[in-house]
Amino acid sequence: MRRFVSLVLIIIGAVLVYWGYSLQQELGTQLITKLTNETPQQVWQYYLTGVIALVVGGYTLWKTK
């Protein structure tokens, strides 16, 4: 069961990082970045949540072996 949860966390983390990257590449986000010279908070939230899920899932999967 722990292994399944770890794999789900890894998948969710990868999807969140992808969504963050996809959002960062959109025209509206790039325009905001050019005008304000900073990345929108929503992009950082996707990246941070995705990386945390990947790390927790990977660590838990590594510890269950």
PyMOL CGO cylinders between C-alpha atoms (Angstrom):
from pymol import cmd
from pymol.cgo import CYLINDER

trace = [
    CYLINDER, 0.00, 0.00, 0.00, 2.83, 2.41, 0.86, 0.3, 1, 1, 1, 1, 1, 1,
    CYLINDER, 2.83, 2.41, 0.86, 4.47, 1.69, -2.49, 0.3, 1, 1, 1, 1, 1, 1,
    CYLINDER, 4.47, 1.69, -2.49, 1.22, 2.55, -4.32, 0.3, 1, 1, 1, 1, 1, 1,
    CYLINDER, 1.22, 2.55, -4.32, 0.90, 5.88, -2.49, 0.3, 1, 1, 1, 1, 1, 1,
    CYLINDER, 0.90, 5.88, -2.49, 4.52, 6.67, -3.32, 0.3, 1, 1, 1, 1, 1, 1,
    CYLINDER, 4.52, 6.67, -3.32, 3.94, 6.02, -7.02, 0.3, 1, 1, 1, 1, 1, 1,
    CYLINDER, 3.94, 6.02, -7.02, 0.80, 8.16, -6.99, 0.3, 1, 1, 1, 1, 1, 1,
    CYLINDER, 0.80, 8.16, -6.99, 2.74, 11.01, -5.35, 0.3, 1, 1, 1, 1, 1, 1,
    CYLINDER, 2.74, 11.01, -5.35, 5.47, 10.73, -7.98, 0.3, 1, 1, 1, 1, 1, 1,
    CYLINDER, 5.47, 10.73, -7.98, 2.92, 10.83, -10.80, 0.3, 1, 1, 1, 1, 1, 1,
    CYLINDER, 2.92, 10.83, -10.80, 1.05, 13.78, -9.27, 0.3, 1, 1, 1, 1, 1, 1,
    CYLINDER, 1.05, 13.78, -9.27, 4.34, 15.62, -8.73, 0.3, 1, 1, 1, 1, 1, 1,
    CYLINDER, 4.34, 15.62, -8.73, 5.40, 15.10, -12.33, 0.3, 1, 1, 1, 1, 1, 1,
    CYLINDER, 5.40, 15.10, -12.33, 2.02, 16.32, -13.60, 0.3, 1, 1, 1, 1, 1, 1,
    CYLINDER, 2.02, 16.32, -13.60, 2.18, 19.43, -11.40, 0.3, 1, 1, 1, 1, 1, 1,
    CYLINDER, 2.18, 19.43, -11.40, 5.68, 20.30, -12.60, 0.3, 1, 1, 1, 1, 1, 1,
    CYLINDER, 5.68, 20.30, -12.60, 4.50, 19.83, -16.20, 0.3, 1, 1, 1, 1, 1, 1,
    CYLINDER, 4.50, 19.83, -16.20, 1.47, 22.07, -15.61, 0.3, 1, 1, 1, 1, 1, 1,
    CYLINDER, 1.47, 22.07, -15.61, 3.74, 24.71, -14.10, 0.3, 1, 1, 1, 1, 1, 1,
    CYLINDER, 3.74, 24.71, -14.10, 6.01, 24.58, -17.11, 0.3, 1, 1, 1, 1, 1, 1,
    CYLINDER, 6.01, 24.58, -17.11, 3.05, 24.66, -19.48, 0.3, 1, 1, 1, 1, 1, 1,
    CYLINDER, 3.05, 24.66, -19.48, 1.58, 27.66, -17.67, 0.3, 1, 1, 1, 1, 1, 1,
    CYLINDER, 1.58, 27.66, -17.67, 4.92, 29.44, -17.77, 0.3, 1, 1, 1, 1, 1, 1,
    CYLINDER, 4.92, 29.44, -17.77, 5.09, 28.98, -21.56, 0.3, 1, 1, 1, 1, 1, 1,
    CYLINDER, 5.09, 28.98, -21.56, 1.65, 30.53, -22.21, 0.3, 1, 1, 1, 1, 1, 1,
    CYLINDER, 1.65, 30.53, -22.21, 1.57, 33.88, -23.97, 0.3, 1, 1, 1, 1, 1, 1,
    CYLINDER, 1.57, 33.88, -23.97, -0.27, 35.67, -21.16, 0.3, 1, 1, 1, 1, 1, 1,
    CYLINDER, -0.27, 35.67, -21.16, 2.21, 34.50, -18.56, 0.3, 1, 1, 1, 1, 1, 1,
    CYLINDER, 2.21, 34.50, -18.56, 5.16, 35.46, -20.73, 0.3, 1, 1, 1, 1, 1, 1,
    CYLINDER, 5.16, 35.46, -20.73, 3.64, 38.91, -21.21, 0.3, 1, 1, 1, 1, 1, 1,
    CYLINDER, 3.64, 38.91, -21.21, 3.20, 39.33, -17.44, 0.3, 1, 1, 1, 1, 1, 1,
    CYLINDER, 3.20, 39.33, -17.44, 6.78, 38.19, -16.92, 0.3, 1, 1, 1, 1, 1, 1,
    CYLINDER, 6.78, 38.19, -16.92, 8.09, 40.70, -19.47, 0.3, 1, 1, 1, 1, 1, 1,
    CYLINDER, 8.09, 40.70, -19.47, 6.10, 43.59, -17.99, 0.3, 1, 1, 1, 1, 1, 1,
    CYLINDER, 6.10, 43.59, -17.99, 6.67, 42.93, -14.29, 0.3, 1, 1, 1, 1, 1, 1,
    CYLINDER, 6.67, 42.93, -14.29, 9.98, 41.07, -14.57, 0.3, 1, 1, 1, 1, 1, 1,
    CYLINDER, 9.98, 41.07, -14.57, 8.78, 38.33, -12.20, 0.3, 1, 1, 1, 1, 1, 1,
    CYLINDER, 8.78, 38.33, -12.20, 7.12, 34.94, -12.60, 0.3, 1, 1, 1, 1, 1, 1,
    CYLINDER, 7.12, 34.94, -12.60, 3.46, 34.74, -11.50, 0.3, 1, 1, 1, 1, 1, 1,
    CYLINDER, 3.46, 34.74, -11.50, 2.81, 33.11, -8.14, 0.3, 1, 1, 1, 1, 1, 1,
    CYLINDER, 2.81, 33.11, -8.14, 0.64, 30.34, -9.63, 0.3, 1, 1, 1, 1, 1, 1,
    CYLINDER, 0.64, 30.34, -9.63, 3.59, 29.01, -11.65, 0.3, 1, 1, 1, 1, 1, 1,
    CYLINDER, 3.59, 29.01, -11.65, 5.76, 28.85, -8.52, 0.3, 1, 1, 1, 1, 1, 1,
    CYLINDER, 5.76, 28.85, -8.52, 2.95, 27.08, -6.62, 0.3, 1, 1, 1, 1, 1, 1,
    CYLINDER, 2.95, 27.08, -6.62, 2.77, 24.36, -9.28, 0.3, 1, 1, 1, 1, 1, 1,
    CYLINDER, 2.77, 24.36, -9.28, 6.54, 23.95, -9.30, 0.3, 1, 1, 1, 1, 1, 1,
    CYLINDER, 6.54, 23.95, -9.30, 6.94, 23.89, -5.52, 0.3, 1, 1, 1, 1, 1, 1,
    CYLINDER, 6.94, 23.89, -5.52, 4.03, 21.53, -4.89, 0.3, 1, 1, 1, 1, 1, 1,
    CYLINDER, 4.03, 21.53, -4.89, 5.17, 19.24, -7.69, 0.3, 1, 1, 1, 1, 1, 1,
    CYLINDER, 5.17, 19.24, -7.69, 8.75, 19.06, -6.45, 0.3, 1, 1, 1, 1, 1, 1,
    CYLINDER, 8.75, 19.06, -6.45, 7.60, 18.39, -2.87, 0.3, 1, 1, 1, 1, 1, 1,
    CYLINDER, 7.60, 18.39, -2.87, 5.34, 15.58, -4.08, 0.3, 1, 1, 1, 1, 1, 1,
    CYLINDER, 5.34, 15.58, -4.08, 8.18, 14.11, -6.16, 0.3, 1, 1, 1, 1, 1, 1,
    CYLINDER, 8.18, 14.11, -6.16, 10.64, 14.23, -3.27, 0.3, 1, 1, 1, 1, 1, 1,
    CYLINDER, 10.64, 14.23, -3.27, 8.22, 12.75, -0.73, 0.3, 1, 1, 1, 1, 1, 1,
    CYLINDER, 8.22, 12.75, -0.73, 7.09, 10.06, -3.16, 0.3, 1, 1, 1, 1, 1, 1,
    CYLINDER, 7.09, 10.06, -3.16, 10.64, 9.19, -4.16, 0.3, 1, 1, 1, 1, 1, 1,
    CYLINDER, 10.64, 9.19, -4.16, 11.88, 9.09, -0.59, 0.3, 1, 1, 1, 1, 1, 1,
    CYLINDER, 11.88, 9.09, -0.59, 8.98, 6.93, 0.56, 0.3, 1, 1, 1, 1, 1, 1,
    CYLINDER, 8.98, 6.93, 0.56, 9.44, 4.57, -2.38, 0.3, 1, 1, 1, 1, 1, 1,
    CYLINDER, 9.44, 4.57, -2.38, 13.18, 4.33, -1.67, 0.3, 1, 1, 1, 1, 1, 1,
    CYLINDER, 13.18, 4.33, -1.67, 12.56, 3.59, 2.04, 0.3, 1, 1, 1, 1, 1, 1,
    CYLINDER, 12.56, 3.59, 2.04, 10.02, 0.80, 1.34, 0.3, 1, 1, 1, 1, 1, 1,
    CYLINDER, 10.02, 0.80, 1.34, 12.52, -1.34, -0.59, 0.3, 1, 1, 1, 1, 1, 1,
]
cmd.load_cgo(trace, "trace")
